Amino acid sequence: MLTSLRFISLLALVWAPAVSHTASQPAKTRGHKKPVVILVTLDGFPARALRDPQLPMPTLRALAAAGAVADAMTPINPTVTWPNHTALITGVNASQHHVMANGLIEFPADGEAPGVEPWTDKDKLVHARTLYEAAAEKGLTTGQVDWVAIYGAHGVQWQFGERPDIHDAIPQELISRGLITHEQVERFGENSTPAWRDEIWTDAAVDIIEKHTPDLLLFHLLETDSIQHEYGPLTPAAYAAYAYADHCLQRVVDAVKQAGIADRTTFVIASDHGFATYTHTISPNVPLLEQGYLHSQGDKYVGTVWAKAEGGIASLYIRDVTGRAELTEKLKAYFSTVPGIEHVYTNAEARSLGLPSDTATDQAPQLYLAAAPDYAFGDEITGPLVRAHAPRGQHGYLNSMSDMQALFIASGAAIRPGVHLGTISNLQVAPTIAKILGLQLPDATQPPLQDLLRK
C-alpha cells in the first residue's frame, strides 16, 4: 500500500502541471500555444525491462501512467544505434537512409580493414529528410544533445553534441555556469565515465529547455548502452544504469516545468534497440585469412573481402566487383555451415530485411550474417573462429528477435492518457512527432500513431 501511495504522489508531482491544463481539451485549442516535443532516447533500453515491477524508474513509470505506452517497439535492421536513431527522426529504414553502422563505413584504398568514421557530415551520411529539416522549413527551432548522425546538419540552432564544439553557444553557457571547464569540453570523450557524460548532457538539455525553449529537442542518453555491453542486460549493473537514466529524465521533466511550458510539451521516450546476453564470439575474418582472401603485409592485413561486425550481425564486403557473384555464392555456402550463424543473406535477400541495395550505396554488404542466440560477431583476424567467454551484452541481432524490442512511451500535451499500444514500429515515431508539430515527412513509410493523439 505504501508503494502505491508513493507512486501516485510521484505521478502527481511529475505531470500534474500539464494534466490540469490538458485533460479536457484538444492540444490545438489550448490557447493556440505552439507545441513542444522532446524526444528522449535511452540507448539500448529493452522493452522487456518495463515489465519488471521492481524496475527502479519512477519518472518513466509516471510518464507512462499519464500517457501512452507500447508493449514493444520494433527497431529497424541493423539493430544498431545510429541506423535506428536515424529511423526515429526520418520514418524510413536503412534501405532509404543508408546508415548501416555508427558512422560512415569507409574502405581504405590499400585493402586494409574497413573502418567506421562517426565524424561525418549528415549530408554525406543520411540520405533522408529529417524532422529537424522539416522543422526549419516551417520556421521552428531545434535543439540536440548527444544525437547521432547529425554533424554539420542544417536547421539545428542549439546543440551540445557527442563530441561538443567549444565554439557553440551551449558549451559556452555551461562553462559560464561552472558546470564544465573549457578543457573538459575539448577533451570530452577522454578519461571520462558514461555516467559523467550523461550528467553533462543532461545539464545541456536542461539549459536548452530553460534558456532557449526549442520547438523540438532531440536528447540521447548513452550510459544504459555502455553498461549493458560490459555486464549484460537486466543485471544489477544494468538496473543501476536504468535508475540513473531515470534521474536524468526527471531533471528534464523538472526543466520543462521550470520553463513554464508543461502545458504544451509532449515527451516521447524511446530506445533504439533492446539487448541480449551472449557467451560466444564468432570471428568471420579468421576463415577469410585462412582461405587466402586476406593476407599479412608487413604489420597489417589487407584483402578484397572483409567482414565488419556489428554485434548480432556481420556485414561481409566483397570489394572485387569482377569476381563478386562467384565469391558471394561460395562464401554464403561456407558461412552457412559455421556454428552459431543462424542465417546468411545475399544482398538481394537482405533487402527484405530493410537493407539497402549494394548498387545504391557502398554501405550495403554483399553478404549479411545473422548470429544465433548466445552468439555475436567480432572483428578479430587471428585466433579461433568461435570462442567462449563470460556473459556480455550485445545488440545488432535481427529485429525479429524478442530481446531486440525497444521502449516507447509518449506523454503530455498532445497525448491521450491511458492508451495501451501493442507492438509498434519505430518508423511510426517520426510521422507522429511530425503530426504534433504540423510538419511534413512525405517519405515516411508508416502512418502516425493516431490512436494516442488527442483529437
C-alpha angles and dihedrals in degrees: 000000000000091000091052092050091049091051093049090050092049091049089055092049095046100048112007095105091058098039093055090060101036109039098091106026135063113248093244093061100046098106090307089268117169111260121240123207124197114191111196120185122199100202114236096353106160117227090222092063090070089065091065108097089207094056103133097225109110095162093053091047092049092052089049093049091051095046143011129316133186125217087226141342118219114224125211126256125296093043091216130128104253098042091050097043086053091050090051092060101034106037092226133101132233092279086072108024093041096212105142103161142015090291138346115323107230127195115210114228092230092061098254121147116296114256135202118238111199097180094074124132114257093237091060095043108035117055098187141076113266134208092246091054091049089048092051091051089056093047095255124137129235135199126193133193120187091338116155137229087024104105113138091004121161120230100038112115103176124037148158104181136200084263100029122215111232089214095059119103098240097055088048091051092051090049091051090052092051094244094122137005130240090248093049091055093050092046096033100143096041123097093345132123126239089242093054092048091050089050092053092043088053090050087054094048091050091049092051093049097046099040105030109018100204119202089234127028123187111198125178124192114197112180094087089063096044094051095045092052089057102038106017132247124300091017124131089261091050091050090053088053091049090052092050091050087054089053089054091047091053090054090055092049089050090050091054090054092044090053091052095238102110092111092061103032125104120194121208111189115190144152127222096225142336129252138244134195120238136179102185130064123201117205107200093181089066095072090040087061093044092050093050101252088116127036138178119259111184107304096345142059124239136179147134097253122059136166118216113201123218103174109266093018137043125204115215117206122198105196096184101088095187094059097031100108095051094044092048092059093042095050093043089056091049099046091046087069097051113110112247096026106111099186141358118210128195115221090259091052093045091058087076086062091056098263122142125254115261088228090062100047140006087227089077116090128226091225128026115202118201120200125224119237113289091026132093136172131252135191097233115137100193133039130049121344091230124022132181124222144155117301117284135169128253145161133190093097120135111292090239089071111105093223090059094061113120139216125264127179128156123188140161142043101356097035129092110229121239098028115150117195127192118215115333135180122249086227086076094062098075096048089047092053089044089054092052093049096039094244132146124236102169094173095056109122099206131054122248120265094262096172093067096048124093111245 
